[in-house]
Amino acid sequence: MPKPKIAILDGGLGTHLENIIGDEVSKGPLWSTQAVISHPLSVLKTHRNFINAGATIIETATYQASLPGLIKSGLQEYEARELMWKAVSLAKEAAADSDASIALSLGPFGATLRPTQEFEGFYPPPYGPKAYHPEGPNTQAFDSNEAEARAIGALAQFHLDRLLVFSQNSAVWDSIQYLAFETLLLPREVIAIRKAVGLLRTHLFKEHRSFDKSWWISFVVPSDATNPSVLPLVSSALCEGHDLPSAIGINCTSFGTLLPRTLELCRLVPRFRPLSQLGLVLYPNGGTYDTTNQRWLPDPVDADRQWGLALRDVLTGVLSETGAEGWRELIAGGCCRTGPSHISQFAELLREFQE
């Protein structure tokens, strides 16, 4: 069976920067964007290290960046815009002497909240029914379709506003090849993102510009999810009514969850679209997170190679499931707790895999 070409995504930019410059990255509200302010050379070096390790796509340090969030952290609006642009410029500079492409990292609305809500999805109005409260009760669900529709509209506006910051600077926008909407838990936010991309396309058309980016929507499936099926997310990503992503996939997820959910994805997508019309993107976590004590457990000596082997095995499972008439393209790399050594091991294993 012919094996498709697989693009290699970089690893966990934020967690790797944390290893280099300390916990100011993870303790603050801006995550990796904080390093763009305080340690831009470390961001540049990390991008280059991932490229040298074999990454053909690198993500920008913009996962949690938004104008409201940056202004709330103390920046003026013009400073916030320039910071978001600078994050892209650092990736562009790092990729200048290579063939690497740039993906604009765009986390969910929940990534801008404190505490972050990527993995629980408790959003305040108008984005959700109720803000998270440590003593509960907490909920993701609305009582009416009208309230759900209003939340989709609010989330679409959030994502559109963020996209407009980048698109208004032509030099920055032209540096970007992919839009990476990642770590999506809520079906309503998936629909909102598709709506936002359509609104952006219309906005650019009015400026006599075209929308020419590939873009993906990547889901997160928490290991303790009561209903881990990705059907609601796949349906929201591929149903009629809004712009279709170029690719879908799973990120920020453990290997124990990744393989069964990816195989489920392979079986579900043909209900909505032929696999040949879509790409698949996979970037799981490295390491093991202790949810009780809220810390990452120490890695074994050969953790990077074991991670690379595990990701290769997932891709083998995907190809066995889909056969020759499979996904249009495959993109694979790492998320949290994966550094250049993980990507290097995976790149080496991938060369052997494709021979």
N, C-alpha and C positions, 0 to 999 in steps of 0.2 A: 504494500500500500504506500503510495507517495506521501511524504511527510511535508506539510506546509511550512513555509518560512515563518519563524516566530520572532517577533520584535521583543527586545529585552528592555523592560522598564527598570528604572532605578529602584532604590530601596527606601527605607523610612528616613526621610530627610530630617524631620523633627527629632526623632529619637537618636539619630546618629549625631546631630548637632549637640544634643544633650550630653552625649558621651564626651564630646570635645570641650564644650564651654561650660558645662554644669547645668544645674536644674533651673536656671532662670528661664530656659526655654519652656519647660513643662509647668512651672509654677505660675507663670503669667498668663493673661487672657489671650495673648497674641500667638502663642505657640511658636512655630518656626519663623513667623514674620518678625518676632522680637529680635532674632539674630540678624535680620536685615538692617535693623537700627543699630544694634550694639556691636555686632561682629560680622560685617559684610564680607570681609576677606575669608572668614571661616565658611560662610555660605558658598562663596565662589570656589574655594578649595574642595568642599564636599561635592559640589556638582562635578568638578573635574575628576575627583576620585571615582565617582560612580561611572563616568564615561570611560575612564581608563580601565575600570573593572569589566567593561563590556556592555554597559547600558547604551541602547540606541535611542531611548526616549528618557528625558529627565523632566521631573516636575518642579514647578516653581514653588518658592516659599510663601505661598499665598493661601494656604488651606483655610485659615480662620480670618483672613483679611477682608474687611468691609469698611466702607466709610463710617457708618454709625459706630462700629466697634472700635476703630482707630481713634475717632473723635472722642469717644467715651474714655479712652485710655489717656487722653490729654493732648492729642495732636490737633492742630488747626486743620480745616478741611483741605487746604492746598497741600499741607504737609502729608496728610493721609493719602491723597492722590499720588503724590510724588513717591511715597514709600511703596505703594502697590506697583507703580511703574518700575521702580528700582529693583524690586524682586524679580521681575521679568528680565530686566537688563542684565542682572547678574547671571541668570541662566543663559542668556544669549552670549555673554562674554565667555562663559565657560565652554559653550559649544562651538565657539567660533572656528577652532582649528580641527573640528571633527565633523562627522556626518550625523551627529545626534540631533534629534528633533526635540522641540519643547512642548510640554503639556502644561497648560494653566491649571493648577490645582485649585479646585473649588469645593470646599466642604459644605455640608448641609447647614441650614440655619441653626440647627442645634449646636453646632460647633462654636457658635458665637456667644452662647449662653454660659453662665456660671452658676452652678456646675454645668459642664457641657452635657448635652443631651443626644449625642449621636447614637448611643446604644439603648436609650430608653424612650426617647421621642416625646417627652412631656414639654410641650411648647405653650407659652403664654398666649392669650388672645392678642391680636386677631389671627395668629399663626396656628394656634391650637386651642383646645377647650379650656385649659387650665395650666398655669405655671407649676413647675415642680415644687413640692413642699417636702422637706425631709421627714415629716411625720405623717404625710399622706392625708387622705387618699389621693392618688394620682391616676390620671387617665389620658389615653390618646384619642378616645372616641368622642365624636359629636353626637348630639341628640337629634340633629336634623340635617337633611341634605343641604339646606340653605346655609347653615353654619359651616359645613364642610366646603361648600363652594366659595364662601367668603375667605376661608383660610387658604384655599388654593390660590385665590387672587392675591392675597397678601404675600404669600410665599413666592409667587411668580414675580411680583414687584421687587421683592428683596433680591432675587437672583438677577433680574433684569438690571436693576440699579448697579449691581456689582459688575456685570458684564459691560455696561456702558462706560464705567470708569476706564476699563482697559481699551475698549474700542475707540474712545475719543482721542487716544494718542496713537496715531497711525504707525509710528515707528515701533512702538511696543506691540500693537495688535498684529502687525505684519511679522513679528518675530515668533508668533505662536502658531504651531501646527495642529495642536489638539486642545480641546477643552475637556478636562477631567472632572466631571461631577461625581464625587466619590463619597463613600460611607453613608449611603442612603438607606434609611430604615423604614420611612413612612411612604406608603403608596401615594398619598396626597402630594407629597413633596416631589415625587418623581413626575407626576402629571404637571405640577407647577413649573418644574424645570423645562419640560418640553414646551409649555406655554411661553416661558420666558425666552427660549431660543427662537420661537416663531415671532415674538414681538421684536426681538433684536434684529432678525432678518428683515422685517418690515422697516424698522428704523434705519438700517443701513441702506436699504433700497431707496428710501426717501432722500438719502444723502448721495445717491448715485454710486453706492458701493455694494459689493456683493458679499454674501456670507460664504466663505470658502473653507471653513474649518471642519475637520473630523471631530466628532465629540462622542464621549461615552458616558453612560450612567452605570455606576458600580454600586452594588448593594452590600450592606453589612448584615451578617447573620450571626448574632450573638450565640455563643455556645450554650447559654442557659435559656434560650428562647423557648417559650411554651409551645409555639407553633412555628417550627423552623422552615416550613415550606416557603419557597420563593414565588409561588404562583401569583399572589396579589401584586408583588413588585413587577414581575414579568408582564402581567396583564396591563399594569399602569404604564410600563415603558413602551409597550408595543401596540396597544389598542388604537383604533382609529381616532382621529380628531385633532391631533397635534403633530408637530414635527417629530420625525423618527430619529433616534440616535444612530450613529454609525456603528456603535458597538455597545454591548452590555456585559456585565460581569460581576465579580465579587471581590471585595478587598477587606482589609482589617479584620480578618477572620482566621481562626485556627485551622490547622490541617484536618483535625478530626471532624470538623464541620464542612470544610471546603469541598472535599471530594464528593460526598453524597449530594450536597446542594448543587454542585456544578453539573453532576450527571442529571439531576432533576432539571436543571436549566436546559441542558441539551435536549431533553425529552419534551419540555414545555414550549420552547420557542417555535417549533414548526406548527403549533396550533395557530400562531399569529403571523409568522413570516418564515420564508425559507431560510435555513441557516446560511445559505450562500449570500444572502443580502446583508448579513451582519458580521461584525467582528466579535470575538470573545476576549475579555481582558480579565486576568486573574493576578492579584497581588496579596498573598496572605501574610500574616504576621510571622515573625520569628520569635523564639523564646516562649516561655510559659508564664502566664500572669496569674498570680495568687490573688483571687478576688476577695478572699477573707481578710488578708492583711494589706491588700491594695499595693502590691509591689511585684516587680518582675523577679522570677527566680533566677539564680545563677545559671549561666549556660554551660553545658558540657564542653570539653575541649574541642571536639569536632562538630560543634553546633552548625557552623556555616555549611559544611559539606552535607550534613544530614538534612538540613533545610533544602539545599539544592536537589538532593536525591528525591525528597518528598514532593517537591514541585514538579520535577520531571515525571514522577509516577502519576501525578494528577493529570498532566498533559497526555501521558500514555493512555490513561483511562478515558479522556475526552476523545482521542482519536479512535479508540476501540469502539466507543459508543456511537460516534457520528459516521465513521467509515470515510470513504473517499469523497462523498458529497457533503463535506463538512462546512465549518465556519469560513467566512470570506477571509479573515485574518485572525491571527492569534497574537496577543500581547501578554507577556508574563513578567513579573518582577516581584518586588517585596514591599511590605508596608511596615508597620511598627516593629522595631527591634531587628531590622535587617540593614546591614551596612555594606560597604563595598566588598568585603570579603565574601559575603553571601552571594552577591551578584556575580563576583568573579567565579566562584564555584559553580553556580548555575550556568554561566556562560560556557564554561569548560565542558560541563556535562551535556549541554545542549548541542555543542559541536559534535560530540560523540554520538548523541541521539540522532542527529540528522544525517550522519554519514551513511 
